[in-house]
Amino acid sequence: MGDESDKKPNFSVDAGVLKVNGELDEIEPNEFLAQLKQYAESEVSAPVLDLGDISFLPSYHVNGIREAGDAFVREGRALTVCARRNVKKLLERMGLGASIRLKSTEPEG
């Protein structure tokens, strides 16, 4: 068994892409929102939130994604969220497709 130092961080940024590592239901809403706000304040020109490893999106995290998307729109940038088909559909149903680009990480078919 590994200790806490072996634990992968909840978030990572690579080439301007904010990746969520692990399941969102294991991440406190305040931590997720703080990370999204920090990312929104970055200078990345084409922001991408990678939720590709997420199989379940708790509803309490949807507002954080919406707030981040709105922050990017105010600055003339559009947030792209990459997610599994079921998470993408949930975000669409919650109305996020109007202000955020939603892309599936799974092949259509």
GIVENCOR-V636440 format. One record per pair of residues at least 4 apart in sequence whose ideal C-beta (glycine too) atoms are under 8 Angstrom apart, sorted by the first residue. I is the first residue (numbers start at 1). J is the second residue. Records with the same first field share a line. If there is no record, write none. Layout:
# GIVENCOR-V636440
I=J + J
This chain:
# GIVENCOR-V636440
2=6 + 7
8=21 + 22
9=21
10=20 + 21 + 22 + 26 + 27 + 31 + 35
11=18 + 19 + 20 + 21 + 35
12=18 + 19 + 21
13=17 + 18 + 19 + 39
14=19
16=42 + 44 + 45 + 46 + 47 + 48
17=48 + 49 + 50
18=35 + 36 + 39 + 47 + 48 + 49 + 50
19=50 + 52 + 53
20=24 + 27 + 32 + 49 + 50 + 51 + 53 + 54
21=53
22=26 + 27 + 53
23=27 + 54 + 55 + 56
24=32 + 51 + 54 + 56 + 57 + 58 + 61
25=56 + 58
27=31 + 32 + 61
28=32
29=33 + 60 + 61 + 64
30=34
31=35
32=36 + 61 + 64
33=37 + 64 + 67
34=38
35=39
36=40 + 49 + 64 + 65 + 67 + 68
37=41 + 67 + 68 + 71
38=42
39=44 + 47 + 49 + 68
40=47 + 68 + 71 + 72
42=47
44=77
45=77
46=77 + 78 + 80
47=72 + 77 + 78 + 79 + 80
48=79 + 80 + 81 + 82
49=65 + 68 + 79 + 80 + 81 + 82
50=82 + 105
51=57 + 81 + 82 + 83 + 84 + 87
52=82 + 83 + 84 + 105
54=83 + 84 + 87
55=84 + 86 + 87
56=87
57=61 + 62 + 83 + 87 + 90 + 91
59=94
61=65
62=66 + 90 + 91 + 94 + 96
63=67
64=68
65=69 + 81 + 91 + 96 + 100
66=70 + 94 + 96 + 99 + 100
67=71
68=72 + 79
69=73 + 79 + 81 + 96 + 99 + 100
70=74 + 99
71=75
72=77 + 78 + 79
73=77 + 78 + 79 + 99
78=100 + 101
79=99 + 100 + 101
80=100 + 101 + 102 + 103
81=88 + 91 + 96 + 100 + 101 + 102 + 103
82=103 + 104 + 105
83=87 + 88 + 91 + 102 + 103 + 104 + 105
84=88 + 104 + 105 + 106
85=89 + 104 + 106
86=90
87=91
88=92 + 102 + 103 + 104
89=93
90=94
91=96 + 97 + 100 + 102
92=96 + 97 + 102
96=100 + 102
97=102
104=108
